[in-house]
Every structure is written in C-alpha cells, then in structure tokens.
Amino acid sequence: MGLWRRRRRAPGRGTLDRGAGRADLTHLEQFVATRRGVEGYVEPRTAVTETTIVLVAADGEWTRRRIDGPGTARRLSRDLGVPVYDAQVTGYPQRMREWNARQRTDRLG
C-alpha cells in the first residue's frame, strides 16, 4: 500500500510547482502588447505555487503566469509600462469578475 507513502521532494524545492520560464515572460509581454489598459497584480508564493502575476486588461480579460519573485514582477511591470499592485492588499478589479461571468455564460449557452 504505497497510497499514503510520503513523496520525496527534490533538494531545495519547497513547492510542488515549477518556477518561471522564458515562455511565461514572453506570454506576459505579448498579453500587454495586444491589449489596452493592462494592470498587474502580484500574488505571493504559497506552499504549492511560486510567486505569480495576474495581468488584467481594460475589458477584464486576464492571464496568470509564474514569475521569479515580487521584485521581478515589479521590474517587468515597469519595463512594460503597466501599474502593479499587491493582490493581497488591493484584491482584484471588478472587471475581472465580470469577464469571468461573461465567459461562463458564453460557454453555457
């Protein structure tokens, strides 16, 4: 019965998630380049995921990608010319929730 056996973690890895990669950064850059009114929301590292950034466009469309820490998220936001906020402090914009609701409605019928 190996069902309850502990899984060993790789040395130095405290999470079950992978870190950020070049593909993640490229995706974020393309998101900003192809949408207007984008803002960034930094999400802290957890026991399961690395630090992430959520980019939210003016219409509420959003994307989330891993990032190599809050400092990198802030530098990326500065380089891309988008404001950045701490998601734990500000929360997410209402337009993001409205976009999610529209997507659910469109999928259902």
C-alpha positions as CSV (number, residue, x, y, z in Angstrom):
1,M,0.0,0.0,0.0
2,G,2.0,2.9,-1.3
3,L,-1.0,5.2,-1.2
4,W,0.0,7.1,2.0
5,R,3.7,6.9,1.5
6,R,5.4,10.3,1.5
7,R,6.7,11.7,-1.7
8,R,10.3,12.9,-1.6
9,R,10.9,16.4,-2.9
10,A,13.9,17.4,-4.9
11,P,16.6,19.1,-2.7
12,G,16.0,22.8,-2.5
13,R,12.4,22.6,-3.8
14,G,9.9,23.7,-1.2
15,T,6.9,23.6,-3.5
16,L,5.2,21.3,-5.9
17,D,5.2,23.8,-8.7
18,R,7.8,24.8,-11.3
19,G,9.5,28.2,-11.5
20,A,9.0,30.9,-14.1
21,G,10.5,30.4,-17.6
22,R,11.1,32.4,-20.7
23,A,7.8,31.2,-22.2
24,D,6.0,32.7,-19.2
25,L,7.7,36.1,-19.7
26,T,7.0,36.0,-23.4
27,H,3.3,35.3,-22.8
28,L,3.1,38.3,-20.4
29,E,4.9,40.6,-22.8
30,Q,2.5,39.6,-25.7
31,F,-0.6,40.0,-23.5
32,V,0.4,43.6,-22.7
33,A,1.3,44.3,-26.3
34,T,-2.0,43.1,-27.6
35,R,-4.4,44.6,-25.1
36,R,-5.1,48.0,-23.6
37,G,-5.4,49.2,-20.1
38,V,-3.4,46.3,-18.5
39,E,-2.7,46.3,-14.8
40,G,-0.6,43.8,-12.9
41,Y,-1.5,42.1,-9.6
42,V,1.3,40.2,-7.8
43,E,0.3,37.1,-5.9
44,P,2.7,35.8,-3.2
45,R,4.4,32.4,-3.2
46,T,2.5,29.7,-1.4
47,A,3.3,26.1,-0.3
48,V,2.0,24.9,-3.7
49,T,2.9,27.7,-6.2
50,E,5.7,30.1,-6.8
51,T,5.0,33.9,-7.0
52,T,2.6,34.7,-9.8
53,I,1.5,37.8,-11.6
54,V,-2.0,38.3,-12.9
55,L,-2.4,40.8,-15.8
56,V,-5.9,42.3,-16.2
57,A,-6.8,44.2,-19.4
58,A,-9.3,47.1,-19.5
59,D,-12.1,44.7,-20.6
60,G,-11.4,42.3,-17.7
61,E,-9.6,39.6,-19.7
62,W,-6.8,38.3,-17.6
63,T,-3.9,35.9,-17.6
64,R,-1.7,34.4,-14.8
65,R,1.9,33.3,-15.0
66,R,4.7,32.4,-12.7
67,I,7.3,35.0,-12.0
68,D,10.7,34.8,-10.2
69,G,9.6,36.8,-7.2
70,P,7.9,40.1,-6.4
71,G,11.0,42.1,-7.5
72,T,10.9,40.5,-11.0
73,A,7.1,41.2,-11.2
74,R,7.7,44.9,-10.4
75,R,10.6,45.2,-12.8
76,L,8.6,43.5,-15.6
77,S,5.6,45.8,-14.9
78,R,7.9,48.9,-15.0
79,D,9.5,47.7,-18.3
80,L,6.1,47.0,-19.9
81,G,4.7,50.3,-18.6
82,V,1.8,48.8,-16.6
83,P,0.9,49.6,-13.0
84,V,1.4,46.8,-10.5
85,Y,-0.5,46.1,-7.2
86,D,-0.2,43.6,-4.4
87,A,-3.2,41.3,-4.9
88,Q,-3.3,40.6,-1.1
89,V,-3.7,44.3,-0.4
90,T,-5.9,45.6,-3.2
91,G,-7.8,42.5,-4.3
92,Y,-8.7,42.1,-8.0
93,P,-10.7,44.5,-10.1
94,Q,-14.5,44.0,-10.5
95,R,-14.0,43.9,-14.3
96,M,-12.1,40.7,-13.9
97,R,-15.0,39.0,-12.1
98,E,-17.4,40.4,-14.7
99,W,-15.3,39.0,-17.6
100,N,-15.2,35.6,-15.8
101,A,-19.0,35.7,-15.5
102,R,-19.4,36.6,-19.2
103,Q,-17.1,33.6,-20.2
104,R,-19.2,31.2,-18.1
105,T,-22.4,32.5,-19.7
106,D,-21.0,32.2,-23.2
107,R,-19.9,28.6,-22.6
108,L,-23.2,27.5,-21.2
109,G,-25.3,28.8,-23.9
